[in-house]
Amino acid sequence: MPLDAESLNQFTATVARFVRERLIPAEARVAEEDRIPPELLRGMGELGLFGMTLPEKFGGLALNASEEVRVVFELCYAAPAFRGYLGANNGLGGRAILVGGSEAQKDRYLPRVASGELVTAFALTEPETGSDAAALSTKALRRPDGSWVLSGRKTFITHADIADLFIVVARSDPQSTGGKGVSVFLVPGDTPGIARGKPEKKMGQQGTHVAELAFNDCSLPADALLGVEGRGFELTMQGIDRSRLHMGAICVGVATRLIDEMLKYALERRQFGKAIAEFQLVQAMLADSQAEMSAARAMVIQGAAACDAGENISMDASCCKMFASEMVGRVADRAVQVFGGTGYMQESVVERLYRDVRVFRIYEGTTQIQQVTIAKHLIRRAQAQQ
């Protein structure tokens, strides 16, 4: 049930205060140490952020899409690595269990996912499978007794090094191709045969790790299957639209922070006897950034409302993700330009955020994949009207 306006405003204000008082002061430390301090993770858990989209019966906050994006706007005013730590629990991990899980699976896992006791990882991408998500080679073979054997490699998996529970997409029909014959499995992190790679050294978002993952003939019980056998690709795609709205909201939050940082600097930095905020070309960069961020924010809010209304938002979600991720890249670039030489130094917040936001144009579907998706929707719509 949606929160009333006052309750939602109070909660977003609480998140905003936590961000400014606890997360932002820790950003430089997190970037330097490449880890989020346990006390901050506990703080996020106490706010309910690990389970903000999960039902109250499992200990979640049961936020709908419109409420979720409002919270993400505030949470992602801080460095996006903080949000990245709890992303799978609310997104393709936790929600996959919610949508496709049996009652026993939900009861077993979701309370601990919502509390943050279990950190989940969604394992889809493979060394030869990136944008073509249907070209999976990881295999799950069923034994005569109904149990499974899981074999294959995954790459660029967030939390692969620490996850307590993997949601793994694998090909369960060896004769199938494309998105058919694909299933999803719940794989506890202590399952024998799992090999975790070392965290990759990334361009940005230090504090949230990605690593390779190998499943070496992992034995899984029959009830490890999530949802319907052979329908795993559909289950995965069911959650992708809301996940792309979430991604758009992240980009809006970071862009808002970047605009505030460049405005503050432009008002303080003086050249030729006056603040650089008085120079029209600096004003143009500020104005373009604000206009584009506002447009992305409006797109995300509209898409979330349509999601809550039960509408098909596949094209709208792709539009949000594409526009917002490209937008925040442009805003970050302008921020570095406004800061000048200072913005190129590693101690600068805009230098760090510049690197952090680059990946948004890649994961959850690259910009180019979003363009193809949007165009296909438009073509099908036009053909249906003929």
N, C-alpha and C positions, 0 to 999 in steps of 0.2 A: 504494500500500500504506500503510495507516495507520501513523502513528508509534507507537512504544512509549511507555508512559506517562512514562518518565523523559525521553526525548527531547522529548516535547511540553512537559513541565513546564520543561525547561531553555530551550526556545525561548520560551515565554510569559514566563518570567522575564527573558530577554534583552530582549524587546520592552518589558516593564514598566520595566526599568531605562533603556532608551533614551527612553521616554516621559517619565520623571521627570527624567532628567539632561539631555536635549536638547530635547524638544518643549515641555514645560510652561514652562521658562524663556523660550522664544521666543514664547509665545502673544500677549503684549501687542504685541510688535514686529510680528508677522504681522498682527494686527488693525489696527494703525496704518498699516502700509505696504501692506496688501492684497496681500501676496505672501509666498510661502514661500521662505526663503533657499536657494540652490542646495546648500549644504553639508548641509542637513537632507534634501533630496530625495536626495542621494547616500547619506546614511546610511540612509534607508529602502530604497534600492535595494540597498545592501550587505547588508541583513538579508534580502533576497529578498521584500520585501513587495509589490512590483509584480507578482510572478508567483506569489503564494502558493497560488492555486487551480489553476495550470496545471501540466501534466505535467513530470516531471523531464527527459524527453527534449528539452524545449524550454527548459530552464533554470529551470523553476518549482519550487516546493516540493511540489506535488501534495497539498496539504492537502484532506482530505475535509470535508464540511460541519460535522461535530462539531469537528474541529480548527480549522477556519476561524473559527467563532464564538468559540472560546476565545481565539484571537489577537485578534479584533476587540474582545472585552471589554477587553483590556489596551490595545490601540492607541487606543481611543476614550475612555480615561481622560483623554486630552489633547483639546484643542479639535477638533471633528469636521472642520474644514477640512483637517487633515493627511490623514485617511483619504479625504476627498473627492478629493484629488489623484490617488490611485491606484485609486479605486473602479471606474472603467470598465474598467481593464486586467484586473481580477479578476472583474468582473461581466458586464453585458450586452454589453460590448465584446469582451474577450478570450475569454470563454466562448462567445460567438456564433460566433467563428472556430473554436474548438475543437469545438463541436457540429456546425456546418454546413459548415465549410470543407473543401475538397479537401486532399489531402496537400501539393500544391504551395503552396496558400494558407497552410496551417499552417506549413510549413517557411520560407516567405518572411517571415511576420509574427510568429509567436508567440515565437521567441527574443528578438526586439527588444522585444516587448510585456512579456515576463516580466522583462527586465533594466531596464525603464524607459526604454530608448533611444527607444521610440515611446510617446507619450502618445495614448491613444485617446479618442474621444468617440462616444457612442451618440446618434444623431440621429433621434428619433421625434416629439417634441412639435412641433406647429405652432401658428400664431396662432389657428386655429379648431379645433384638435384637442388637447384636454387629456386629460380622463378618458376620452373616447370615442376610444380609440387607433385604432379601425378606420376612422375617418372621415378618412382621409388624402387630401390633395390634391396632395402632391408626386408628380410623374410621372417614370417611367422608360420611355422609348419605345425599342423595339428597332429597329435599322436592318436592312436586308436582309443585311448582312454579319455580323450577330450582335452588333455593338457596340451601345452604349446611349447615349441622351441623357437626362441628368438635369436636371430643372427643378423649382424650388419653394423654399419658405421653411420654416425651422425656427426655433423659439424656445426660450428657457430651456435652451440646450444647454450642459452643463458642459464646459469646456475648448474651446468653439468658437473662442476667440481664439488658442489655442496648439496645438491638437491636430495631431499628425502623421498621424493616420489616423482617418477618420470611418467609422462603421458606420451606414449610412443606410437607413431604411425608407421605401419609396416604392411607389406604385401602378404596377404594370407592365402591368396589363390595364385600359385606359381604360373598358371597358364594365362592369367589376366594381363591386361595392359592398361595404361592410362590411369584414370581414377577408379576403375572397376576392380573388384577383388582386393580392396584395401581395408584394413581393420585398425582399430585403435586399442591399445593395451595399457593397463595400469601396472607399472613395474616399480616396486619398492626399491629404494636406493641400495639396500643391503643384499639384493638378489645376487647369488653367485654367478660369476661370468661377466659382470659389468666392469669395464675398464674405463676410468676417467682420465682424460688428458689434463695437462697443465693449463691454467688460464692463459689465453692468448694475450699478447701485448697489443692493445688497441689504440687507435687514434684518440679516442675520447671516452667519456663516461667511466673513468676509473672508479672503482668501488662496486661495480656490477660486473661479474666475470662471464666470459663465454669460453667454451672449451669443446674439444672433440669428445666423443662418447663411442664406445664399442660394446656391442653385445655379442659375447662369444658363447653361442649355444646355451643361452639362458633358459632355464626351465621355468615355465610359468603354469600355474594352475588354470583350470578351465574358467574360473570366475575372474581371471585377469582381463578377459575380453570386455571392452567398454562399448556398450551399444550393440548394434546388430553386425554380425560377421559380414564382411564384404561391403559394408555401408560406411566405412570409416572416413572416406573422403567427404561424403556428404555431412557427416557429423562435424568434421573439421571446418568445413565451409559455413556451417550454421553459425559459428561463433566469429567468423572473420569480419563480418560487417560491423558488428558492435566494437570489435577490436580496432577497426580502422577509425571509427568515430573517436574512440579513446586516444588513438595516436594523434588525431587532429587536435584534440584537447590538450595533449602534452605540448604540441608545437605552439599553441596559443599561449599557454602558460609561460614557456621559455621566452617567446617573443615579447610578452609583456614585461618580463624582467629586463631583457635587452634594451627595450625602449626606455625604461626607467633609468637604467645605467647610463645610456648615452645622453639622455636629457640632463641628468645630474652632472655629468662630466662637462657637457657643453655649456652649462651655466657657470661652472667653476673655472674652466680653462680659459685663459685670456691670451689673445694675440692682437697685435696692433692696437693695444690700449683698450680693448673691450672683450667681453665674453664671446666665445665663438658661436654661442647660440644666437647672436645677433646677425650672423652672416647668412645670407639667403640660401646659399648652397647647402649649408648645414641644416637649415630649416627644412629644405626640400627633402633631405634624407630622413629627418624626423617625421615629416608629414607623410611621406610614402610608406614608412614603416608602420605608423599608426593606422593609416587607411587599410593597408593590407592585413594587418593583424585583426582589425575590426571586422573586415570581410570574412576572414577565416573563422572568427568567433561566431559570427552570425550563421555561417554554414554549418558549423558543428552543432549549435543550439537547434537549428531547424532540423538537421538530420536526426538528432537525438529525440526530438518531439515526434518525428515520423516513426522512429523505431518503437517508441512507447505506444504509439497508436496502432501498432501491428502492421504497418505498411512495409512493402518490399523496398528496402533502402540500399540495395546492392550498388546501384549506380551512384546514389548520393554519397554513400560511404566512401566509394572510390574517389569521388570528386573532393570530398573533405580531406582525405588522406593526401591526395596528390597536391592540392592547392596549399594546404597548411604546411606540409613538409618543405615544399619549394619556398613558401613565404618565409618561414623561419630561417632558412639558409640565406635569403637575401637580407633579412633584418640583421642577422649576425654579421654578415659582410659589411653592411653599412656601419654597424656599431664599431667594428675594428677601424674603419675609415675615420669615423668621428674621433676616436681615441688617438688616431695617428700612431706614432712610434710606440707610445705607451700600450696601445692595443695589441701590438705584436709581441710584447714581452709576456713571458709565461706567468708572471705574478698578476697579470691583469685578468679580471673576471671575464671580460668579453673574449679574450683569447681562448680561455678554457671552454666557454660556452660555444664559441665558433667551432671548436673541434667536436664538442658533444653533439651538436645538432646535425652534423653531416650524415650520420647513419640513418636519420629519419627518412631520407629519400631512397633508402635501400630496403630496410626490413618491413615486414607486413605487406610485402608487394612493392617492387620498385616503382618509381614514377612511370616508367615505360609500360609496366604491366597494368598500372591504373589507366593509362591512356588507352591501351587495347581494350580493357574491360569497359570503359565508358563508351568507346566507339561501338563496341558490339551491342551494348544496350540500346544505343541510339539507332543503330541499323535495324535491330529486331523490332523496335517500336515503329519505325517508319514502314517496315515491311508489313507489320500487322495492320497498319492503317490503309494499306493499298487495297 
